[in-house]
Amino acid sequence: MENQFLAVMKTRRSVRGYRSDMVSEELLDAVLEAGTYAPTGGGRQSPVIVAIREPKLRQTIAGLNAKVRGTDADPYYGAPVIVLVLAKEDANTCVEDGSCVLENMMLAAHAVGLSSVWVHYEKEIFESQEGKSLLREWGLPDTLRGIGSIALGYAMEEPGAAAPRKEGYIIKK
């Protein structure tokens, strides 16, 4: 059994090098909308998605992430768009909810011809005073928890094939 959706899942790869071309509004909206259809615990829709396209703000977010990592390298690999996923920390499924949102957006990105990679450390960014200040600037509660983010754009080069799946990945009883 093979269908188009399964093919998208099997061919999506994490990309760690992006062209500077900006993502069109139409494609970005399609990816963001896909995130809103992710399953969430109890249907609470606890996540919030923040798309960063403005270069100065992108640089600020990249700097905060790099600071947490203890590096000065761009943790978003030059991608022109950073999509942050935060969630209400009092939702007992906030990490799971946000993770589903991120996965939906990565699959949607691949389906529309974009590339992505999950980037971590948003929890630490938005626990910091700088992160809380950004949330307040954006009109969001500073109690939101950073779940993760994706770098989004056009791959610098075509990603390779998937690694073979490990032995014992699936066990049927």
C-alpha positions in Angstrom: 0.0 0.0 0.0 1.4 3.3 -1.0 -0.3 6.7 -1.2 0.8 10.3 -1.6 0.7 11.1 2.1 2.9 8.0 3.0 5.3 9.0 0.3 5.6 12.5 1.9 6.3 11.0 5.3 8.9 8.6 3.9 10.8 11.3 1.8 10.9 14.2 4.3 14.4 14.9 5.6 15.8 17.4 8.1 17.7 20.1 6.2 20.7 21.9 7.7 21.5 24.5 5.0 19.1 27.0 3.4 19.0 29.5 0.6 18.1 33.0 1.5 14.9 33.1 -0.8 11.9 34.1 1.3 9.0 31.7 1.6 5.9 33.0 -0.2 2.9 34.0 2.0 0.8 31.3 0.4 3.2 28.5 1.2 3.9 29.8 4.7 0.2 30.0 5.4 -0.3 26.4 4.2 2.4 25.2 6.6 1.1 27.2 9.5 -2.5 26.0 8.9 -1.3 22.4 8.9 0.0 23.0 12.4 -3.4 24.1 13.6 -4.9 20.7 12.7 -2.5 18.7 14.9 -4.1 16.6 17.5 -4.0 18.1 21.1 -4.9 16.6 24.4 -8.6 16.8 25.1 -8.9 19.0 22.0 -7.7 22.0 24.1 -5.4 23.4 21.3 -2.9 24.6 23.9 -0.1 25.5 21.4 0.6 28.9 19.9 2.5 29.2 16.7 4.7 32.3 16.0 6.2 32.7 12.5 9.3 34.9 12.4 10.2 36.4 9.0 11.5 39.8 10.0 15.3 39.6 9.7 16.1 41.6 12.9 13.7 39.5 15.0 15.0 36.3 13.3 18.6 37.4 14.4 17.4 38.0 17.9 15.8 34.5 18.2 18.8 32.9 16.6 21.1 34.7 19.1 19.0 33.6 22.1 19.1 30.0 20.9 22.8 30.1 20.2 23.4 31.6 23.7 21.6 28.7 25.3 23.7 26.3 23.2 26.9 28.1 24.1 27.8 28.8 20.5 27.7 31.7 18.0 26.7 29.5 15.0 23.2 30.0 13.5 21.0 27.3 15.0 18.5 27.8 12.2 21.0 27.1 9.4 20.3 30.3 7.5 16.6 29.5 7.0 14.7 32.7 6.2 11.7 31.7 8.4 11.7 30.4 12.0 8.4 29.0 13.3 8.2 28.8 17.1 5.8 26.6 18.9 4.9 27.5 22.4 2.1 26.0 24.6 0.2 26.7 27.8 2.5 25.2 30.5 -0.5 24.3 32.6 -1.8 21.9 29.9 -0.7 18.5 31.0 0.0 17.5 27.4 1.7 20.7 26.3 4.9 19.0 25.1 3.0 16.3 23.2 0.6 18.9 21.7 3.4 21.2 20.5 5.3 18.2 19.2 2.4 17.2 17.0 2.1 20.7 15.7 5.8 20.7 14.8 5.5 17.4 13.0 2.4 18.5 11.0 4.2 21.6 9.9 7.3 19.7 8.8 5.3 17.2 6.8 3.2 20.1 5.2 6.4 21.9 4.4 7.8 18.9 2.5 4.4 18.4 0.7 4.5 22.0 -0.7 8.2 21.9 -1.7 9.8 23.5 1.3 12.4 22.1 3.7 12.6 22.1 7.5 14.4 20.9 10.5 13.3 20.8 14.1 15.4 23.0 16.3 15.4 22.7 20.1 16.0 24.9 23.2 12.9 27.1 22.9 12.0 26.0 26.4 15.2 27.6 27.7 14.8 30.7 25.5 11.3 31.4 26.8 12.2 30.7 30.4 14.8 33.5 30.2 14.0 37.2 30.9 14.7 38.1 27.3 12.3 35.4 26.1 9.6 36.5 28.5 10.1 40.1 27.4 9.5 39.0 23.7 6.3 37.2 24.7 5.0 40.3 26.4 6.0 42.4 23.3 4.0 40.0 21.1 1.0 40.3 23.4 1.3 36.7 24.7 1.4 35.6 28.3 4.9 35.1 29.6 3.8 31.8 31.1 3.9 30.0 27.7 6.4 27.2 27.5 8.7 27.0 24.5 8.3 23.5 22.9 10.4 23.7 19.8 10.8 25.4 16.5 11.4 24.6 12.8 13.8 26.3 10.4 11.8 26.7 7.2 12.9 27.6 3.7 14.4 26.2 0.5 17.2 23.6 0.9 20.7 24.7 -0.2 21.1 21.2 -1.8 18.9 18.2 -2.3 18.7 16.0 0.9 19.9 12.4 0.6 17.9 9.2 1.0 16.7 8.0 4.3 18.9 5.8 6.4 17.7 2.2 6.5 15.3 1.6 9.3 16.8 -0.2 12.2 16.2 -3.9 13.0 13.6 -4.4 15.7 11.9 -1.0 15.2 8.6 -2.8 15.0 7.6 -5.6 17.3 4.3 -7.4 16.7 2.8 -9.7 19.4 
